[in-house]
């Protein structure tokens, strides 16, 4: 398990100074006040040419400001991913249906009416939710611990696993949200899967079928089973992630 | 540096749902040869295909993947090249399909009939009649609720033909009041009719096998206009090079063979035969 950054042994500064820096944005600003004007150009993440000469460790404060200074392209991506939250599954299904159809661009793959097509649809549905929740959580964790991690010698790349670990309570939430979206989905999978018996019939499409056959008790029973599975998975994940929840509380 | 981070976070974001998706039911990998049969909800929901297709698969080793849609949608699926064989029941739409050169052969395999079902209270007083057109006129005159499939299915097309013969434009006269276009399959329409105490047109197969009739009962049957023919259509190889021609031919031939016809006639629900084989003498 990754320890909190404050316990790292790689700290090249006095503990007191480190604690000040890692305590939050305002403290780190005090410490780097002298650097602020000198390096202000580099706050966007230090990618401009004249920033390359500045040692990484001196680019303190970048991390905390990173989220407020995200370039518009990245912001657009974030907005898009969040917008995909509310994307109707049936629209995803229709788009994928047309793409995978033999008369569509990916028709030669022969994937329409196969479980693979359903997996693709479900992935497209779950990915935005998981991405957005994990992104927001790691942004918050980065704002809080980013400076400390960089000070401790981590690069932005090597800091990533630590950030995810810090935000793991939200990662669990994200995965559960994605799971919830996929297990309850019917509109997209019935379009691209075709509700073929023994092959692409899921519990939700079976419930649809039984309802249309007037077999309402059977449909309801299957529905109860589905709810039971959903609850069990959720309970199992939370049981396993108990420690993660504690970590999440620390982070806040 | 930022790029690397961006790429990494994307990989991570994509890996999680991918791992999630891999827990989805693993493909019951189809037998070596399998074909897609675009068919109608009436033969699927009534249980006919589940009854006869296993016999075909046992005999030939060809598994049949049934995609049950309304006739209009099933024909469109075939037009797009996503089916190998079509089994539908709308003579006019089928004729159009053949005229476009989409189909190679079209053969009738079975028939049954449509029935008009309605609430046992029978607000339009049509129960026991045998004239579908007069019945529809009475329903419209009484402004009794009527559920329409509205999904371009064979049953929907039959219903619109009857309205047309009755000289009534229900979507003009009754839309939003007594004429209720639900845009759904036969079972959905029966569920809706049961819930709204409405009349609707159903194929007899789905009606007999439908498990939640409520107060619905047959009010009109036995009109020669109400005959319901099921045709199997093989695709034109010139337009559909992707379609699995040999396997589709085997299924089509089996359906009209004595063995296939026997399988169709042996399907019963609570003692009633649902489909009458008619390959030898098409209706």
Interface residues (C-beta under 8 A of the other chain):
Chain A: X45 X46 X47 X74 X101 X102 X103 X104 X107 X112 X113 X114 X115 X116 X118 X119 X122 X123 X126 X127 X130 X131 X134 X135 X138 X155 X156 X157 X160 X164 X171 X174 X175 X178 X179 X182 X194 X195 X196 X197 X198 X199 X202 X209 X211 X212 X213 X214 X215 X216
Chain B: X1 X2 X4 X5 X6 X8 X9 X10 X12 X13 X14 X16 X17 X18 X20 X21 X22 X24 X25 X26 X27 X28 X30 X36 X41 X45 X50 X65 X66 X67 X68 X80 X81 X82 X184 X185 X186 X187 X188 X190 X191 X209 X210 X211 X212 X213 X242
